Amino acid sequence: MAEMVIVGSMALDSVKTPFGEVERVVGGAAVYAAAAASLLAPPRVVGVVGGDFPEEALEFLAARGADLEGVESVPDGKSFYWRGVYDYALSDRETLATELNVFADFNPTLPGSWRDSRYCFLANIQPQVQLAVLDQLHDTCFVMCDTMNLWIEHERDALAEVLARVDLALLNDAEARQLADTPNLAEAADRVLDMGPRLLVIKKGEYGATLVSRDDYFSIPSYPLPNVVDPTGAGDSFAGGMIGLLARRDDCCSTELRRAVAFGTVIASACCEGFSLDGLKRLDQAELARRYDVLRDIVRFDAMEWEEFGA
């Protein structure tokens, strides 16, 4: 098992979906990713919180093995806050409020002993901040990065620098098309790989995810869920599951990367079954293994003899 570090937002969210509504619950990319990764390997977390961030959330992460030395607390400040609403499709959301608060001055500094971490997930934060973290990591670190349409549109040059230095980029299908300036996802994948990362994962929400490299292509469906409550944090949980499995196995070969996508998929499914961290808290090792086996059975099929077709 190898060391991994997760860098990103730690927030309070107010979320409304057709299935319920919550006010100022724990969220943020680093929180979701760390909670997901902790099911597989202990994460090192870098973030910033205000005095209003619930202590029990930090205690939960610590109890799951997370090292919180890199979490800065600003007692007289307010935590990053987001408010959003989803329609019945749950694939589109409307942001009603974003308050950066202490996150506006987020300047992540990795503890000295963390700079030789073998794996790193740079969650969706400003590309310049991602670059500052990259400058603190050893060149041998396997780095995954996430981004969003805002940075693609307004910080493209800095994002290009990030993509040139990471091993794996995470994008949803709309972001991949926007970044590559093409509606064709296969062509978009090629263009993103041309920007520097040797691996790309395209997240397609309820339709699964696709892993692409120059010599490999792997696509997997989502885990079938009878009851989706809130998709907030699913993408970050997916990333946490991926980086957690890679750190646990300490291997980035094609086989382990495919397994990582599968683990990310099933962990993200649990995230969608509740608000905030509720779904991830209910997911234990036995249920994780069961869902992994179910997903593996879904995509398994036997070869057949082509002679019956006269081939």
C-alpha positions as MATLAB code, in Angstrom:
seq = 'MAEMVIVGSMALDSVKTPFGEVERVVGGAAVYAAAAASLLAPPRVVGVVGGDFPEEALEFLAARGADLEGVESVPDGKSFYWRGVYDYALSDRETLATELNVFADFNPTLPGSWRDSRYCFLANIQPQVQLAVLDQLHDTCFVMCDTMNLWIEHERDALAEVLARVDLALLNDAEARQLADTPNLAEAADRVLDMGPRLLVIKKGEYGATLVSRDDYFSIPSYPLPNVVDPTGAGDSFAGGMIGLLARRDDCCSTELRRAVAFGTVIASACCEGFSLDGLKRLDQAELARRYDVLRDIVRFDAMEWEEFGA';
ca = [
       0.000    0.000    0.000;
       1.378    3.387   -1.012;
       0.829    6.913    0.262;
      -1.703    9.146   -1.483;
      -2.660   12.772   -1.059;
      -5.984   14.413   -1.941;
      -6.199   18.177   -2.480;
      -9.442   20.078   -2.894;
     -12.397   21.862   -1.375;
     -14.002   21.126    1.968;
     -17.407   22.719    2.017;
     -20.907   23.123    3.325;
     -23.675   22.445    0.798;
     -27.368   23.181    0.585;
     -28.948   20.843   -1.940;
     -32.461   20.350   -3.269;
     -33.432   17.383   -5.429;
     -36.882   16.005   -6.315;
     -36.357   13.564   -3.438;
     -35.469   15.874   -0.594;
     -33.647   18.956    0.586;
     -30.805   19.574    3.038;
     -29.208   22.726    4.434;
     -25.520   23.297    5.084;
     -24.432   19.670    5.104;
     -20.829   18.540    4.690;
     -19.536   18.438    1.119;
     -16.603   19.472   -1.016;
     -14.468   17.522   -3.476;
     -11.708   16.643   -1.009;
     -14.221   15.415    1.551;
     -16.062   13.135   -0.875;
     -12.841   11.849   -2.431;
     -11.225   11.176    0.941;
     -14.299    9.388    2.281;
     -14.356    7.203   -0.834;
     -10.614    6.528   -0.899;
     -10.579    5.614    2.788;
     -12.543    2.470    1.970;
      -9.412    1.205    0.217;
      -6.378    3.032    1.613;
      -5.724    5.857    4.114;
      -5.703    9.270    2.376;
      -3.715   12.360    3.249;
      -6.039   15.364    2.958;
      -5.143   18.956    2.069;
      -7.840   21.609    2.363;
      -9.105   24.563    4.364;
     -12.170   24.937    6.573;
     -13.755   27.699    8.598;
     -14.894   27.628   12.182;
     -18.360   26.557   11.033;
     -17.169   23.247    9.586;
     -18.568   20.375   11.673;
     -15.955   18.759   13.877;
     -17.769   15.425   13.590;
     -17.039   15.371    9.858;
     -13.317   15.644   10.527;
     -13.618   12.994   13.224;
     -15.363   10.675   10.751;
     -12.563   11.043    8.194;
      -9.921   10.536   10.871;
     -11.705    7.425   12.140;
     -11.621    6.058    8.584;
      -7.832    6.476    8.527;
      -7.466    9.900    6.890;
      -4.453   11.988    7.881;
      -5.721   15.563    8.328;
      -2.393   17.269    9.033;
      -2.785   19.156    5.756;
      -6.209   20.597    6.658;
      -5.971   24.245    7.655;
      -8.609   25.576   10.052;
      -9.528   29.265   10.147;
     -11.581   29.546   13.358;
     -12.931   33.036   12.626;
     -13.644   32.292    8.947;
     -16.512   30.677    7.082;
     -16.163   27.498    5.046;
     -16.700   27.333    1.302;
     -20.458   27.236    0.656;
     -22.490   26.008   -2.321;
     -26.230   25.910   -2.911;
     -27.770   24.062   -5.846;
     -30.915   22.425   -7.152;
     -31.447   19.404   -9.422;
     -34.363   18.560  -11.703;
     -35.795   15.063  -12.163;
     -33.107   14.112  -14.692;
     -30.464   14.602  -11.939;
     -27.884   15.092  -14.679;
     -28.195   18.873  -14.703;
     -28.026   21.145  -11.728;
     -28.484   24.858  -11.221;
     -26.090   26.677   -8.938;
     -27.972   29.192   -6.832;
     -25.099   30.436   -4.672;
     -21.346   30.046   -4.366;
     -19.426   31.633   -1.501;
     -15.691   30.948   -1.541;
     -15.051   32.365    1.947;
     -11.792   30.863    3.351;
     -11.363   28.861    0.137;
     -10.722   32.131   -1.742;
      -7.253   32.288   -0.178;
      -6.556   28.561   -0.384;
      -2.799   28.126   -0.776;
      -2.173   24.409   -0.250;
       1.076   23.526    1.445;
       1.957   19.854    1.687;
       3.650   18.744    4.918;
       7.259   17.887    4.126;
       6.816   14.152    4.582;
       3.896   14.159    2.150;
       5.864   15.436   -0.817;
       7.059   11.954   -1.723;
       3.500   10.572   -1.879;
       3.172    7.965   -4.620;
      -0.337    9.008   -5.671;
      -2.201   12.306   -5.774;
      -5.691   13.441   -6.716;
      -5.988   17.124   -7.563;
      -9.696   17.813   -7.285;
     -11.511   20.539   -9.193;
      -9.681   23.668   -8.059;
      -8.178   26.585   -9.959;
      -5.434   25.367  -12.338;
      -2.895   27.758  -10.817;
      -3.491   26.117   -7.440;
      -3.109   22.674   -9.006;
       0.211   23.797  -10.463;
       1.358   24.973   -7.030;
       0.683   21.492   -5.661;
       2.461   19.823   -8.572;
       5.543   21.904   -7.751;
       5.570   20.308   -4.284;
       5.310   16.689   -5.439;
       8.080   14.331   -6.436;
       8.315   13.624  -10.162;
       7.539    9.943   -9.574;
       4.084   10.696   -8.123;
       1.131    9.402  -10.162;
      -1.204   12.405  -10.418;
      -4.883   12.487  -11.354;
      -6.556   15.838  -11.921;
     -10.126   16.995  -12.278;
     -11.352   20.253  -13.784;
     -14.548   22.015  -14.866;
     -16.073   24.095  -17.650;
     -15.213   27.375  -15.876;
     -11.468   26.691  -16.021;
     -11.716   25.362  -19.575;
     -13.332   28.605  -20.666;
     -11.405   31.161  -18.624;
      -8.121   29.505  -17.528;
      -7.261   27.404  -20.567;
      -3.544   28.273  -20.657;
      -3.001   27.366  -17.001;
      -5.096   24.231  -17.443;
      -2.943   23.253  -20.412;
       0.113   23.475  -18.128;
      -1.575   21.169  -15.637;
      -2.558   18.627  -18.295;
       1.008   18.560  -19.584;
       2.239   17.484  -16.142;
      -0.339   14.968  -14.891;
      -0.697   11.262  -15.599;
      -4.491   11.037  -15.760;
      -7.148   13.645  -16.506;
     -10.761   13.292  -15.371;
     -13.440   15.016  -17.444;
     -17.135   14.542  -17.907;
     -18.352   14.130  -21.475;
     -19.394   17.780  -21.867;
     -16.036   19.018  -20.538;
     -14.131   16.705  -22.879;
     -16.046   18.049  -25.873;
     -15.545   21.637  -24.734;
     -11.829   21.233  -24.071;
     -11.183   19.447  -27.365;
     -13.605   21.614  -29.359;
     -15.335   18.655  -30.995;
     -18.679   16.883  -30.450;
     -17.107   13.475  -31.134;
     -15.951   11.859  -27.875;
     -13.442    9.526  -29.546;
     -11.803   12.459  -31.286;
     -12.022   14.523  -28.117;
     -10.146   11.820  -26.224;
      -7.337   11.842  -28.792;
      -7.040   15.617  -28.601;
      -6.939   15.644  -24.805;
      -4.213   12.982  -24.806;
      -2.290   15.213  -27.216;
      -2.275   17.845  -24.448;
      -0.075   15.693  -22.231;
      -1.786   13.178  -19.941;
      -1.125    9.583  -20.876;
      -4.534    8.541  -19.536;
      -8.011   10.026  -19.710;
     -11.214    9.040  -17.942;
     -14.428   10.413  -19.393;
     -17.218   10.347  -16.826;
     -20.683    9.877  -18.294;
     -22.808    9.959  -15.169;
     -25.588    7.366  -15.199;
     -24.071    5.902  -18.382;
     -20.780    4.920  -16.798;
     -17.181    5.875  -17.574;
     -14.524    5.297  -20.209;
     -10.766    4.929  -19.718;
      -8.620    5.856  -22.719;
      -4.902    5.745  -23.478;
      -2.905    5.480  -26.686;
      -2.972    1.696  -26.510;
      -6.000    0.863  -24.388;
      -9.737    1.541  -24.308;
     -12.070    0.415  -21.549;
     -15.695    1.351  -20.973;
     -17.931    0.339  -18.091;
     -21.594    1.046  -17.274;
     -22.769    2.567  -14.049;
     -23.850    0.369  -11.177;
     -27.648   -0.069  -11.407;
     -29.383    1.841   -8.632;
     -33.073    1.498   -7.783;
     -33.072    4.716   -5.773;
     -30.983    7.801   -6.536;
     -31.333   10.598   -3.984;
     -28.553   13.100   -4.735;
     -25.663   12.891   -7.237;
     -23.649   15.650   -5.549;
     -20.121   14.388   -4.931;
     -20.479   11.306   -7.131;
     -17.681   12.378   -9.477;
     -15.349   13.082   -6.567;
     -16.278    9.764   -4.951;
     -15.489    8.073   -8.258;
     -12.067    9.745   -8.292;
     -11.465    8.845   -4.655;
     -12.287    5.227   -5.378;
      -9.882    5.212   -8.311;
      -6.937    6.763   -6.488;
      -7.667    4.645   -3.412;
      -7.460    1.399   -5.371;
      -4.291    2.472   -7.179;
      -2.654    3.381   -3.866;
      -3.799    0.135   -2.271;
      -2.392   -1.960   -5.113;
       0.520    0.434   -5.797;
       0.341   -0.398   -9.478;
      -0.809    1.567  -12.524;
      -0.818   -1.195  -15.114;
      -3.790   -1.579  -17.452;
      -5.385   -4.267  -15.283;
      -5.248   -2.167  -12.115;
      -6.460    0.949  -13.923;
      -9.512   -0.947  -15.158;
     -10.147   -2.230  -11.652;
      -9.780    1.306  -10.334;
     -12.482    2.536  -12.724;
     -14.747   -0.279  -11.515;
     -14.131    0.509   -7.840;
     -14.716    4.197   -8.490;
     -17.987    3.352  -10.192;
     -19.410    1.241   -7.372;
     -18.296    3.668   -4.648;
     -19.869    6.570   -6.544;
     -23.105    4.601   -6.703;
     -23.301    4.551   -2.911;
     -22.700    8.297   -2.780;
     -25.836    8.867   -4.873;
     -28.039    7.000   -2.404;
     -28.054    9.748    0.205;
     -27.345   13.395    0.863;
     -23.864   14.508    1.909;
     -21.777   11.573    3.185;
     -24.746    9.434    4.221;
     -24.403    6.937    1.366;
     -20.644    6.595    1.750;
     -20.980    6.117    5.497;
     -23.323    3.166    4.931;
     -20.983    1.506    2.432;
     -18.872   -1.134    4.161;
     -16.332   -3.610    2.798;
     -18.889   -6.402    2.368;
     -21.280   -4.222    0.357;
     -18.403   -2.798   -1.665;
     -17.303   -6.313   -2.612;
     -20.867   -7.318   -3.476;
     -21.383   -4.332   -5.779;
     -18.015   -4.891   -7.427;
     -18.986   -8.491   -8.211;
     -22.378   -7.413   -9.549;
     -20.782   -4.847  -11.850;
     -18.214   -7.380  -13.051;
     -20.983   -9.851  -13.883;
     -22.879   -7.178  -15.823;
     -19.997   -6.627  -18.255;
     -18.923  -10.286  -18.543;
     -19.850  -12.357  -21.592;
     -18.406  -15.443  -23.222;
     -16.699  -15.655  -26.576;
     -18.319  -17.794  -29.271;
     -17.077  -19.793  -32.221;
     -17.167  -17.700  -35.364;
     -17.237  -20.818  -37.527;
     -21.008  -20.957  -37.186;
     -21.115  -17.743  -39.203;
     -18.816  -19.191  -41.821;
     -15.916  -16.981  -40.768;
];
